[in-house]
Amino acid sequence: MSLENGFFGPNEVLIDYLTKLNDPGRYPFTRGIFPEMFRKKNPTLRQFAGHGLARDTNERFKKIIALGGTGLSTAFDLPTLYGDDSDAPLSRHEVGWDGVAIDRLEDMDELFSGIPIDKLTVSMTINAPAAIIRAMYNAVAKKRGIPLSSLRGTIQNDIFKEHIAQNEVLYPLKHGIRLAVDVMAARSNFHEVSVSGYHIREAGSSAVQEVAYTLADGIAYVEELLKRGLKIEEFAPRLSFFFDAHNNFFEEIAKFRAARRLWAEIMHKRFRVPILENYDLKDTKLQSLWCRMHAQTAGCTLTRNQPLTNLMRINNQALAALLGGVQSIHTNSYDEVLCVPTEKGVKMAIRTQQILLEETNITNWVDPLAGAYQIEYQTEKIYEEAKKEISVIESFGGMAQAIEELYPQKKIHENAIADRETFEQWKNDPNKKYFFEQDDTADEDLAEISEEVEKRRGYESEQKDRLSKFKKQRYQTGALKALDKVRRAAEKKDNLMPVLQEAVESSATLGEICGALRDVWGSAKESAGVSSSFSHKKALEFTKGYRFPRPMRVLLAKGGHDGHTVGFYILRDIFQAMGAEVIHFGFRTTPEAIAKAAVEEGVDFIGLSALIGYVPGFFEDLKNSLKSYGGSDIEIIGGGIMLPAHEKYIKETLGIKNIYVPGSSDFDEIVQNMKKRTGQ
Amino acid sequence: MKNIEMFERSALAYMIGAFQKYPNLAMNIEPSSAWVVGVTGVTGAGKSMLISRLIPSFRKKDMRVVALLIDPSSQKRGWAILGDRRNLRSDELDCDKGLFIRSLATRGEWSALTDSLSKIIAYSKLFSDIVIVETAGAGQTDVEIREHVDTLVQVIEPLGDSLNLEKAGQSEEVNIFVVNDREDFKSGKKFFTSAKLILGEQYLDDGWRKKVYLANAETGFGVAEVVEGLFEHRDFLETKKV
């Protein structure tokens, strides 16, 4: 009857089949972009992998292929994602940690050594420096005599969502857009962009915001490419999209369906792509209407205390993606909330997909939930609301302008803090106690994980040694000249790709090339913050009106390259609500810079979030730096993804008591500890 | 290069906190010849960006720099987000031991801070060659900051009619104007030309003829000229003393 009763009927849901659904493979593609969907081809089993040096990831790639992976997906380490070499000061404790370390062409070559890159599709998750990595990939193919047209795969290269949500940015937005679009403008068989909602959702957006901002990003790319004089069917078939597969089961299925319909309508109505009666799957006009999508299960939903229970969450999410008709799926590893996935974790993730694909018979049916009142109601709802939100973005003049005004960033922050509040209440419900309960049997698994993590600590020095040898032995003048050429090209308007490829072939490193571009374009401006009156209100609810008895001073910083800011901003709002003077020191900071600032600012607390990397290393360095600046009395509050053993080390050996870990602690704990600390 | 040593750094950090907490705290502070420059202008005018460009220029001359960044606190709840320091960050400045930066919240009325500000500045002068004070706001604040600084700079956005500059009382006491020539303000040059014609003709009581510059702190365009102008004013003050 209605939403309150938990079911819908024909009175609420009018299904106009031809305009809203239509058969699979028919405009507006709500039921799928292909007529036969998985009956003809299973979704690609694409597992994201990368750690250590190129040779370690290469080994992992070969294992994934042996386990039944049908495509590769590369995770780069944080320094690479930020266009820094492994020897940069900010790269400390991060080299090879959560992805593979790539500094130069030879690393890239080694990464794909013995892998038939002309036969397999390869996905690369990298954004701000995507152009340089893409140039390296082409250079590897050239070296092997492989024609560039046989390279297939996807490079994420989505700079908008970085500015909106993930903050892996290098240059001011307009230069970032130019670099990304230079990559997209290539005539290749590669998906040169994967317009991503995943990171937007993981940063705390709603499903509607995820669809709306992703498609608005897509619109902005299409417009940029049209400005370059390209015809729509020359590039639109190669646009691909990437969404999150979250917990809210039916809403997620509806989300994939709604996004497909909305994108097809945008391409048809706004960009005038015709709907041809007589169609053939190879027709680029038809393909231009498709919202091809990759889905990944939601990392932010995983628990840390009972890692094995994550297997069920991951399965549910993958099932939603499958029922939603996506083209490829990455299932998370159950242990990734503790550290970068171990081999066992990856294996279980692959098995999860294989079980769904091979044992359930689901793939025999195309869009099996179509026509269900409830699914159609939710699909329609997401479609309508996302459409409305896109028109808000349009009213700013498009996504680039909306980002400059911090609009999507603020909306996501508001949703994130509200969600967090709901969640902290949710898990206090006696029925939900299971979620945080500590699982003793996990110890055995932990021992294995710890062993693998220990290995990672050795990557940094090895990669740095290799790099410094390389820098000494290469033909210096050639590298310097190529970098100069990059600078000159950056000042002009021509496509940068040829010059970038020349630079990597002249043995300039990733960090040097990104630096050369920075010389001309400057660095990205960090946004001033995303708080709003709504988030203040929510923060006051969190703190239940508690206020510090005197003006406390707190310095908040993120250590290393990592740009995940959800917790950072929520914490900022919470401290603010307690009446603190918050020094927003910002992201991408070194422990020494934090220590110096904290001493000068005379703060009571430092809040340091070091999410990824060898986390105890950041805190140890900060302690030492504080000592050398005479600030040992300043208390540290920390957060990061770490193993229980590392948590223990930070708490007991380093004496930092307030450590918060995603998936097992909450903000209420911080408030309670602050009260205690100030004697209340 | 001259540094602010570890003990000086912690003493300064501690005393600034003490002066702010106890405005009546009496202390005999030795006079110092360090130069005090105030930078004012409305929120978002580009003050911190300009300061981030000025600091390296002074550091290159081996001058030790103390930067005091003042931001208002919330009147109602007391909190403050002090974000200006972030704008001064760079690889070059982050760990520069010849530089000391402190963010100050007004903790209520601006005048609450002014009581301690003269002591904070006087104490900062002991460890530095130049003290830069950044204040937000307009009107009253500028008049109050005037008595604490040797040279007063105002950053202005090229918005609205430049004739309005004349009416605004805020510009009366300013030595140097910097028109922020950001890319998103299309009228930068036009505005600058008329601002120069209006303000550049004015003299202060001590005989200083106001200077007007066009600069873009993001790209660094025009900053060298601003620095030159600052030193000209310092020299002007020196000759006055003699």
Interface residues (C-beta under 8 A of the other chain):
Chain A: P89 G522 E526 A528 G529 S531 R547 P551 R572 F575 Q576 A577 M578 G579 A580 E581 V582 I583 H584 F585 G586 T589 T590 E592 A593 K596 A597 V599 E600 E601 G602 S628 Y629 G630 G631
Chain B: M6 F7 R9 S10 L12 A13 Y14 I16 G17 S73 R77 G78 W79 A80 I81 L82 G83 R85 R86 R89 D91 D94 C95 K97 F100 I101 R102 S103 A105 R107 E218 T219
